[in-house]
Amino acid sequence: MGKTKFVKDIKEGEPVRDLFLVGNKAQLLSNSGKPYLTLTLRDRTGQFEGRVWDRAEEIGKRFERDDIVEVSGSAIQYQGRMQLKVQDVQKVAGEKPDLADFLPVAKQGIEPLWKRLRELVAGVADADLRKLLESVFPDPPGTDAARRFRQAPGGKRMHHDYIGGLLEHTVSVAEVCRFLSTHYEGVDGDLIVAGALLHDIGKVEELSYEGTFDYTDEGRLLGHLYMGAEWVSRECCKVGTPPAKAMLLKHIILSHHGELEYGSPKRPKTLEAVLLHFAENMDAKANAFAGAMEDLPEGARWTEYNRMFERYLFSGKTGK
């Protein structure tokens, strides 16, 4: 059985029998003491909650989080949201279906984004920095690290949280930084573009994305700024990047969150690091705002309270 109907197309009252990725799974007890399962079921168009009220213990033994399962049940409205009253769940046997049906993917497409990244690499005139970038982003992307970079999300939840999101965010920030290097005097254009292309490289190892997006153990313990600086340090040693240039690149990576309270072990102290911090923050915020607008119910003008912005967001539609 292949995927036939997606979350965004499911309507209240209709029967459902389709494939979903299990995002979360928990066994709880009802007020009467009867066990039930609560599930997060997702595909590339969205997610909704599922509840298993009957045979919860039996059904719960059949699958785990991140499994792709065949679910049958009926769609209902509960507290203004779609929910699935689940009758049965079976883990999909055999070859795993294409994850692209179950996880959101960058709208611009992986290949066009990779082409733009490679153009940015080719535009770096400094031979030392270009050699480093060619090592990290080879074309074709034959290394495991490059393949993972192309697939990684930009975050677990806040921004660019889809397959290819890291690639999309990286390209966007680098293009903004390339413009800024022509707009402001005294900016090292090659350094800021190289820093932009490498600033989030640690997310390749900070996040897991073979199923539901989550953090690796190393990601939780160390974080992508430290991991990225270590990664770039190793690559610089491998290709022979001069120590002074390697130091400036690592400073950009370690300081790109801007402030100590936002996770940066160092605040930006070079013009390139300052500009990249604002470009990176702007791109993340713009993407998160666009995502919030996409999630608005039809006819709504205001979002729910947004954790990233710490406020309600307005769509700009004032009506007639």
C-alpha positions in Angstrom: 0.0 0.0 0.0 1.3 3.4 -1.0 0.5 6.8 0.4 -2.8 8.0 -1.1 -4.2 10.8 1.1 -2.3 13.5 3.0 -3.1 15.2 6.3 -4.1 18.5 4.6 -6.8 16.7 2.6 -8.5 14.9 5.4 -12.0 16.2 6.3 -14.1 15.8 9.4 -16.3 12.7 9.5 -14.5 10.7 6.7 -13.0 7.3 7.2 -9.2 7.2 7.0 -6.9 4.3 6.0 -3.5 5.4 5.1 0.2 5.5 5.9 1.7 7.9 8.4 4.9 8.5 10.3 4.6 8.2 14.1 6.1 11.4 15.5 5.2 10.7 19.2 3.7 7.8 21.1 2.6 7.7 24.7 0.4 5.3 26.7 -1.8 7.0 29.3 -4.6 6.2 31.6 -8.2 7.6 31.2 -10.1 8.9 34.2 -11.6 5.4 34.6 -8.1 3.8 34.7 -8.3 2.3 31.2 -5.1 2.6 29.2 -5.2 4.5 25.9 -2.6 5.6 23.3 -2.0 9.1 22.1 -0.1 9.4 18.8 1.3 12.2 16.6 0.7 11.1 13.0 2.4 13.1 10.3 3.2 13.3 6.6 4.9 16.0 4.5 1.8 18.2 4.6 1.3 18.3 8.3 0.4 16.3 11.4 -2.5 15.6 13.7 -3.2 13.7 16.9 -4.5 10.2 17.0 -6.1 8.4 19.9 -6.4 4.6 20.4 -9.1 3.9 22.9 -9.7 0.2 22.4 -7.0 -2.5 22.7 -4.4 0.2 23.4 -1.9 -2.1 25.0 -2.1 -4.7 22.3 -1.8 -2.2 19.4 0.9 -0.3 21.2 3.3 -3.3 21.1 3.2 -3.3 17.2 5.2 -0.1 16.5 7.4 2.6 17.9 8.1 6.2 17.3 9.6 7.0 13.9 7.9 3.9 12.4 5.8 4.2 9.3 2.4 2.6 10.0 -0.9 1.9 8.3 -3.6 3.6 10.4 -7.3 3.1 10.1 -9.9 5.2 11.9 -12.2 8.2 11.5 -11.5 11.9 11.5 -13.2 14.0 14.1 -13.0 17.6 15.4 -11.8 18.0 19.0 -11.3 21.5 20.6 -11.1 23.0 17.1 -8.5 20.7 15.8 -8.6 17.6 13.6 -8.1 14.3 15.5 -8.1 10.7 14.4 -10.1 8.2 16.4 -7.9 5.2 15.7 -9.3 1.7 15.2 -6.2 -0.1 14.2 -2.4 0.4 13.6 -0.1 -1.9 11.7 3.7 -1.3 11.2 4.6 -1.3 7.5 6.6 -4.4 6.7 9.3 -4.8 4.0 11.1 -1.9 2.3 10.5 1.4 4.0 8.4 3.8 2.0 10.0 7.0 0.6 10.4 9.4 3.6 9.7 12.3 1.2 6.0 11.4 1.6 6.2 11.8 5.3 8.6 14.6 6.0 8.2 18.1 4.6 10.8 19.1 1.9 12.2 22.5 0.9 9.8 23.9 -1.8 12.7 25.2 -3.9 14.0 21.7 -4.4 17.4 20.2 -3.3 19.1 20.3 -6.7 18.4 24.0 -7.5 19.5 25.0 -4.0 22.7 22.9 -4.3 23.4 24.6 -7.7 23.1 28.0 -6.0 25.4 26.9 -3.2 28.0 25.7 -5.7 27.8 29.1 -7.5 28.5 30.8 -4.2 31.5 28.6 -3.7 32.8 29.3 -7.2 32.5 33.0 -6.5 35.0 32.9 -3.6 38.2 34.4 -5.0 40.4 33.6 -2.0 42.2 30.3 -2.9 42.5 29.1 0.7 38.8 29.6 1.5 37.6 28.2 -1.8 39.8 25.0 -1.3 38.2 24.6 2.1 34.7 25.1 0.7 35.3 22.6 -2.1 36.3 20.1 0.5 33.2 20.5 2.6 30.8 20.9 -0.4 32.2 18.7 -3.2 30.4 18.5 -6.5 29.0 15.9 -7.1 28.2 15.6 -3.3 30.0 12.2 -3.0 30.9 12.4 0.7 28.5 11.3 3.4 28.8 14.7 5.1 27.7 16.5 1.9 24.8 14.2 1.4 23.6 14.6 4.9 24.0 18.4 4.6 21.7 18.4 1.6 19.0 16.5 3.6 19.3 18.1 7.0 16.6 20.4 8.4 17.5 23.9 9.5 16.0 23.2 13.0 13.8 20.8 14.9 10.8 23.2 15.1 11.6 26.9 15.1 12.6 27.6 11.4 13.4 25.8 8.2 12.1 22.6 9.9 12.0 20.4 6.7 14.3 18.2 4.6 16.7 20.6 2.8 16.0 23.3 5.3 19.6 23.7 6.3 20.7 24.0 2.7 18.0 26.5 2.0 18.9 28.6 5.0 22.6 28.4 4.3 22.2 29.6 0.7 19.8 32.4 1.7 22.2 33.7 4.4 25.2 33.5 2.1 23.4 35.4 -0.7 22.4 38.2 1.8 26.0 38.3 3.1 27.4 38.6 -0.4 25.1 41.6 -1.0 26.2 43.1 2.4 29.8 42.8 1.4 29.2 45.1 -1.6 27.0 47.5 0.4 29.3 48.2 3.3 32.9 49.3 3.2 35.6 47.2 4.8 33.9 43.9 4.5 35.9 40.9 3.4 33.5 39.4 0.9 35.2 36.0 0.6 35.4 35.6 4.4 31.8 36.5 5.1 30.4 34.3 2.3 32.6 31.4 3.5 31.5 32.0 7.0 27.8 32.1 5.9 28.2 28.8 4.1 29.8 27.1 7.1 28.0 28.8 10.0 25.4 26.1 10.7 27.5 23.1 9.5 27.3 21.6 13.0 23.6 21.0 12.5 24.4 18.0 10.3 25.5 16.2 13.5 23.4 18.1 16.0 20.1 16.9 14.6 18.7 13.5 13.6 16.4 13.4 10.7 16.0 9.8 9.5 12.5 10.0 11.0 11.0 12.6 13.3 13.3 15.6 13.7 15.1 15.5 17.0 18.5 16.2 18.6 21.3 13.7 18.8 23.0 13.1 22.2 26.0 15.0 21.0 23.7 17.8 19.8 22.1 18.2 23.2 25.3 18.0 25.1 27.5 20.2 22.8 25.3 22.2 20.4 25.9 23.1 16.8 28.1 26.1 17.3 30.8 24.2 19.1 30.3 21.2 16.8 30.5 23.4 13.7 33.7 25.1 14.9 35.3 21.7 15.6 34.2 20.4 12.2 35.7 23.5 10.4 38.9 23.2 12.5 39.4 19.6 11.3 38.7 20.5 7.7 41.1 23.5 7.9 43.8 21.2 9.2 43.1 18.7 6.4 43.3 21.2 3.5 45.9 23.4 5.0 43.9 26.6 5.7 46.2 29.3 7.2 45.7 29.5 11.0 44.6 33.2 10.9 41.9 32.5 8.3 40.7 29.4 10.2 40.5 31.5 13.4 38.3 34.2 11.8 36.0 31.5 10.3 35.6 29.7 13.7 34.9 33.1 15.4 32.0 33.6 12.9 30.6 30.2 13.7 31.0 30.5 17.5 29.4 34.0 17.6 26.6 33.8 15.1 23.8 33.7 17.7 25.0 37.1 18.7 24.6 37.1 22.5 25.7 34.8 25.3 22.1 34.2 26.4 21.2 32.9 23.0 23.9 30.3 23.1 26.9 32.1 21.6 30.1 31.4 23.6 31.5 34.6 22.0 29.8 37.7 20.8 30.6 39.0 17.3 33.9 41.0 17.3 34.6 41.4 13.6 32.6 43.2 11.0 31.9 40.0 9.1 30.7 38.2 12.2 28.4 41.1 13.2 26.8 41.3 9.7 26.4 37.5 9.5 24.7 37.4 12.9 22.0 39.8 11.8 21.7 38.2 8.3 21.3 34.7 9.9 18.8 36.0 12.5 16.8 37.8 9.8 16.6 34.8 7.6 15.4 32.5 10.4 12.8 35.0 11.5 11.5 35.6 8.0 11.1 31.9 7.4 9.4 31.3 10.8 7.0 34.2 10.1 6.1 32.7 6.7 5.5 29.3 8.3 3.2 30.9 10.8 1.2 32.5 8.1 0.9 29.1 6.2 -0.5 27.5 9.4 -3.2 30.1 9.8 -6.7 28.7 9.5 -8.7 30.0 6.5 -10.0 33.4 7.3 -7.9 34.0 10.4 -5.9 37.2 10.6 -3.9 36.5 13.8 -1.8 33.5 14.8 -1.8 31.7 18.1 0.9 32.9 20.5 4.2 32.3 18.8 7.1 31.1 20.9 9.9 32.2 18.6 8.6 35.8 18.4 7.0 35.8 21.9 3.9 37.5 20.5 0.9 37.1 18.4 1.5 37.7 14.7 -0.7 39.6 12.2 -1.3 38.4 8.7 -1.6 42.0 7.3 -5.1 41.2 6.0 -7.5 43.8 7.4 -10.6 42.7 5.6 -13.1 45.1 4.0 
